[in-house]
């Protein structure tokens, strides 16, 4: 098939797909086409998907000035996320001493991605402390017409915290293996999937065999319901900034406790979302991170540099 024939085939397929769109879907198609046209007219270079997406986000600022899109009404689902879990199956984590006897400069200087872990369980005290320091509620304030919106160790757009924290437990004292949602407000675990998930995770990640030996794997799950009611399309860009702030919180907390941590984006999106029970559109895995006691102590690593 010649290039001309291929182009004609693709054009006909696009026309066929558009002809089957519902009226409300055509607005999104129009935005995409307009963004593509703007990239082409810019003459910066090739029309690529990355550049089209950037234009989509740039154009989406107009949604803030459209009366039909303006809303300050938080969803009921999100309001419930700002309250401690009442699940009868929840596992309450121990209250821990949050005091820290380490200089911030030392933590920042020694922060590294660590993939080699000791083959022993992570203590329940270290596990609980890490989650609380990295992601747990550390204050509250009123906003959006409701009381006691939780504050966290990391910043987030509009104070909404646009993601959920999942934990794959592989080797932690007193906690059965499985996948849990971390209740950031009540400092507890909600069981989602029970059993050893190491082999299943190997099937949905790549070049990350070392994850099998991590006592825990933190899973950051973007939740569009947390931000689209306020930030609309632009919220997808901002949500990933939130994730970056939270992962840095995890890295620094782990390092302050002399634990190793390494974030991973090498996974098959549809497969990992299917494995963990997310739809892949409104709820989707953004990044995962292995955590454990480093095989070579962090101080020894520092001496080697």
N, C-alpha and C positions, 0 to 999 in steps of 0.2 A: 504494500500500500504506500503510495507517494505521500509526501508531507501535506500536499493540498487535499488529498482524499482523507487523510487522517484528521486534518483540521475541520473539514466538512462533517466528518462523522462525529467529532466531539461537539461541534456547534449544534448539530441536530439532536444529540443526546441532551444538551443543556436546554434547548428549546422544549423538548419533550418533558423534561423534569419541571420546568417553570410552568408549563401549561397545566400541570397537575397540582400546582400549589393552591392553597386556600388564600383568600384575600388578605388575611392578617399575616400570612407568611411572605407575601410579595413585598411587604415593607422591608423585611430583612434582606431579601434578594436585591432590592433596589439599593439599599445602603452598601451592600458588597460591591455591586456594579459601579456605583458612584465612587467608592474608594479606589477601585481598580482604575477607573478613568483618571482620577487625580494623580495616581502614581505614574501612569503613562504620560500625562501632560507635564509632570515635573521634569521629565527628561534627565532624572538623576542616574538612571540606569535601567536594568532589566526589571520588568514587572514580576515580582516574586510574591509568594504568599506572605512572607514576613513583612514586606513593605505594605501590602494590602491590609494586613491586620493592624499595623501601626496607624494607618489612615483611619481604619474603623474606630479605633480608640480615640484618635484625635477628633473625629467628627462626633463622637458620642457625647462630648461635652454639651452639645445642644440639648440633650435630654433634660439637663438641669433647668432649662428655661422654658420647657414645655409644660403647660398646666396639667395635661393628662398624665404626665409622668411624675409630677411632684408628689411626694408622700413622706410623712414623718411618722407613720403608723408602723411600729414594730410588729412583726408577725408573732402570733401566739406561740408557735413552735420555738422561736428564739427566746421568748420570755421564759419559757419553761427550762431552757438550757441555762438560764441565769439563776436557777434555783438548784439546790442540792438534790441528787437523785433519791427517789423513794422506792427504787426497785428492791423487791424482797431478796433478790439474788446478789445484791451488791456486796463487795468485799471492802470493808472499811480498812483503810491503811493507818498504821500507827502514827500518832502525833510525835513529831521529831523536834530536836533542837536545831533551830535555823541559824544559830551563831556560826560565824566563819572566821577562822584565824589565819587568813592568807591575804597578802597584798594584791590589789586589783592589777597592778602592773605586772606582777609575777604570773597571774592567771593569763593575761593577754599575751605575754611573751612566750609562754609555754604551750599555748593552744595549738594543737596539731590534729590532723585526721589520723586516727589510730584504728587499724584493722585486725591487729593480733591481740587475742584475749586469753586470759588464764582459763583453763578448763575446770572451773569450779563455780558453784552457784553464786549469784549476786545476793548479798544479805538483804533481808527485808528492810532493815534500817536504811541501807544505802539506796535501795530501790525507792522507798517512800520519800526520802530526802531529795533525791534527784528530781522526781516528778513535781514535788511541791516547789522546789527552788526554780525549776525551769518553767512550769506552766500553771502552778496552783494560784488560786485567788489570794491576793495580799492586801485587799482593801475594797472599798465600794463607794459609789456615788450615785446621785439621782440623775435621771435623764430620760428623754423621750417619753415623758409623762409617767414613768414608773420609778419605783423606789429600789435602791440597793442593786444597781448594776455593778457586777464585779469588776475589779481592776486586777491586772495580771502583771507579771514581771517584765513583759515585753509591750511595746507600743502597738496599736492597731488602728486602722482607719475608723474614725468616728467612735472609737472605744468599743467596737462591735465584736472584735475577735472573730474573724470570718472563717474559722476552721474548727474542727474537732480533733482531739488527740486519741489515736488508737495505740494500743500496746500489744505487741506479740510477745508473750512470755515464753521463753525457751528454757531458762534455768535460773529460777529465783526461789529462794527459801520460802516455804509456806504458801506459795502461790501455784496452783495447778497450771500446766501448760495450756495455752490457748490464746485467743484474741479477745481483747477487752477494750471498752471505751473508758478513758480516764475522765472521771467526774472532777473537773477542775475546781468546782465550788465546794463540793462535799468531801474532796480528797478521798475518793473511793474508786473501785473498779467495777464496771458493769460487764458481766460475761456476755460475749457475742458468739464465739465459736470455741468449742472445747477440743482439746487434744493437741498432739505434736504437729506443728505446721511447717517444720523445717524443710522437708522435701517438697511440699507444695509451693513454698516460697522460692525454692531453687528453680522451679518450672516457670515462674513468672518474672524472674530477675535474670540479668546476665552479667558475666564477669564479676560476680560477687559471691563466690563460694564461701568466703570467710564469714558471711552472715550466719551460716549454720552454727558457728561457735560463739555468736554474741548472746549473752544471757537474755537481753531484751532487744526488740526492734521497735523504735518509735515510728508511728505512722501518722503523718499530718494530712488530714482529709479536708479539702476545701468544701465548704457548704454554701452554695449560691443563695440559699434561702436566708442566709445571715446578712447579705449585703445588697442583693438586687432590689429589695424594696426601697432602698435609699439611694444607692449609687448606680443602679441599672447596669448598662453594658460596661461602663468604665470600671465598675467594681471588680471585674475579672482581672484587670491589670493590677489594681490596688491590693487584691487578695493575695497575690503572689509576693508583694512587698511585705505583707503581714507574715507570711510563711517564713521569709528570710529573717525577719526580726526574731521570730520564735525559735528558729533553728540556731541562731547565734546565742540565744538565751540557753538553749540546751547545751551547746558546745562549752560555753563559759561555766555553766553550773557543773557539768561533768568534769571539766579540767580542775575546777576549784576543789573537787572531791577526789582528785587523782584517778579519775575514771577515763577510759578511752572512748572516743565517739567518732563516727564517720557517717556522713550523709550520703545517700545514694539516689540518683535519678535514673539509673539504668534498669528500668523495668518495662514490661509490656502492659500498657495502660488498660486495655480491655480485660486482659487476663487477671491482673492484680485487683482491679475493681470487682470483677466477677467473683474472685476468690473470697474477698472480704465483705461482699454484699452491698456494693455501691453501684448506682445506676450509670456512672461514668459521664454524666452531663451536669446534673445539679449537685451531685456529691461525687467526688473523685479524689483519688490519692494524688497528692502533689509531690511529696518527697518522703523517703523513709531514712532511718538512721539506726545503725547498730551501736550498742553501748555495752561496755563491760570493763572489768579490771584489765589493764594493759599487761601483756606478757613481759614487756620491759617497762619498769616504772618510769613515770614521766620525768622525775628528777634525773634518772640515769640517762634518759634520752637527751636532756638538756646538757649534761656533762659531755656527751659525745659530739655535740654540735661545735 
